[in-house]
Amino acid sequence: GMPAKKHVIDPESLTGKALEKEVCRRIRLARSRWKDHNNRACRAERTKAMDLYEKLSPEQRNQVPQELRVWLRYRSEKYFGKGK
């Protein structure tokens, strides 16, 4: 079977830098699913990215590279609607 994951991160428990990094990772993942035209996977990852992004303070949001924020907000809103 599949090898066990060494550590499963619970995104709910992340804070600070770890949360910032996870947000960036999720957005990049969503973006690569997007490039693969895998819309369902993209939407799922983007939703997770959005949920985590919304936990960031304004200062933390500024640590997320702008291209990722722009993609999360605008690029995908056009296609996936305004979220919740």
Secondary structure, 3 states (H helix, E strand, C coil): CCCCCCCCCCHHHCCHHHHHHHHHHHHHHHHHHHHCCCHHHHHHHHHHHHHHHCCCCHHHHCCCCHHHHHHHHHHHHHHHCCCC
